[in-house]
Amino acid sequence: MTPSPAPASPDDDPTRYVGLEAAEAEHRARLRGWSTLRRLPPGALITLEYLEGRLNLEVEEGRVRRAWKG
């Protein structure tokens, strides 16, 4: 059995989520095809592995402060 291919990242600009409330950003990201979302507090220690199809959202006080692929 061959492994399933990794989901592709949608053709979407992560910066469009900056400033949105976290729940709204996650909802829009799902509608635009992101397969995995990761909500992080500012300064969180994370691994540096790149995961195709994942959108990272740095959230502070309920709003997206930064967003990036992988």
Sine and cosine of phi, psi and omega as CSV:
sin_phi,cos_phi,sin_psi,cos_psi,sin_omega,cos_omega
0.00,0.00,0.77,-0.64,0.00,-1.00
-1.00,0.06,0.55,-0.83,0.01,-1.00
-0.93,0.37,0.48,-0.88,0.05,-1.00
-0.94,0.33,0.61,-0.79,0.04,-1.00
-0.93,0.37,0.49,-0.87,0.03,-1.00
-0.92,0.40,0.59,-0.81,0.02,-1.00
-0.91,0.43,0.62,-0.79,0.00,-1.00
-0.99,0.17,0.49,-0.87,0.10,-1.00
-0.97,0.25,0.68,-0.73,0.04,-1.00
-0.92,0.39,0.36,-0.93,0.07,-1.00
-0.98,0.19,0.99,0.12,-0.14,-0.99
-0.56,-0.83,0.64,-0.77,0.00,-1.00
-1.00,0.00,0.92,-0.40,-0.03,-1.00
-0.85,0.52,-0.46,0.89,-0.04,-1.00
-0.91,0.41,-0.28,0.96,0.00,-1.00
-0.93,0.36,-0.22,0.98,0.00,-1.00
-1.00,-0.02,-0.26,0.97,-0.02,-1.00
-0.90,0.44,0.76,-0.65,0.01,-1.00
0.99,-0.11,-0.29,0.96,0.02,-1.00
-0.98,0.20,0.41,-0.91,0.16,-0.99
-0.90,0.43,0.57,-0.82,-0.10,-0.99
-0.84,0.55,-0.71,0.70,-0.02,-1.00
-0.89,0.45,-0.64,0.77,0.02,-1.00
-0.92,0.39,-0.66,0.75,0.03,-1.00
-0.88,0.48,-0.69,0.72,0.01,-1.00
-0.90,0.44,-0.66,0.75,0.02,-1.00
-0.88,0.48,-0.74,0.67,0.00,-1.00
-0.90,0.45,-0.64,0.76,0.00,-1.00
-0.89,0.46,-0.67,0.74,0.04,-1.00
-0.89,0.46,-0.68,0.74,0.01,-1.00
-0.90,0.44,-0.51,0.86,-0.02,-1.00
-1.00,0.04,0.02,1.00,0.15,-0.99
0.97,-0.24,0.12,0.99,0.06,-1.00
-0.93,0.36,0.79,-0.62,-0.05,-1.00
-1.00,0.09,-0.47,0.88,-0.03,-1.00
-0.69,-0.73,0.71,-0.71,0.07,-1.00
-0.86,-0.51,0.59,-0.81,0.05,-1.00
-0.74,-0.67,0.89,-0.46,0.03,-1.00
-0.99,-0.11,0.80,-0.60,-0.09,-1.00
-0.78,-0.63,0.58,-0.81,0.13,-0.99
-0.98,0.20,0.37,-0.93,0.04,-1.00
-0.84,0.55,0.68,-0.73,0.06,-1.00
0.97,0.23,0.17,0.99,-0.01,-1.00
-0.89,0.47,0.63,-0.78,0.10,-1.00
-0.99,0.11,0.84,-0.55,-0.02,-1.00
-0.74,-0.68,0.36,-0.93,0.09,-1.00
-0.97,0.26,0.37,-0.93,-0.07,-1.00
-0.99,-0.14,0.21,0.98,0.01,-1.00
-0.93,0.38,0.63,-0.78,0.01,-1.00
-1.00,-0.08,0.80,-0.60,0.02,-1.00
-0.89,-0.46,0.94,-0.35,0.01,-1.00
-0.85,0.53,0.72,-0.69,0.04,-1.00
1.00,0.02,0.08,1.00,-0.01,-1.00
-0.97,-0.26,0.67,-0.75,0.11,-0.99
-0.92,-0.40,0.82,-0.57,0.04,-1.00
-0.99,-0.12,0.74,-0.67,0.02,-1.00
-0.84,-0.54,0.89,-0.46,0.11,-0.99
-1.00,0.02,0.88,-0.48,-0.14,-0.99
-0.90,-0.44,0.77,-0.64,0.06,-1.00
-0.73,-0.68,0.79,-0.61,-0.02,-1.00
0.79,0.62,0.64,0.77,0.10,-1.00
0.99,0.13,-0.01,1.00,-0.01,-1.00
-0.86,-0.51,0.53,-0.85,0.03,-1.00
-0.96,0.28,0.84,-0.54,0.00,-1.00
-0.99,-0.14,-0.48,0.88,-0.03,-1.00
-0.43,-0.91,0.53,-0.85,0.04,-1.00
-0.58,-0.81,0.63,-0.78,0.01,-1.00
-0.43,-0.91,0.38,-0.92,0.02,-1.00
-0.98,0.22,0.44,-0.90,0.18,-0.98
0.98,-0.18,0.00,0.00,0.00,0.00
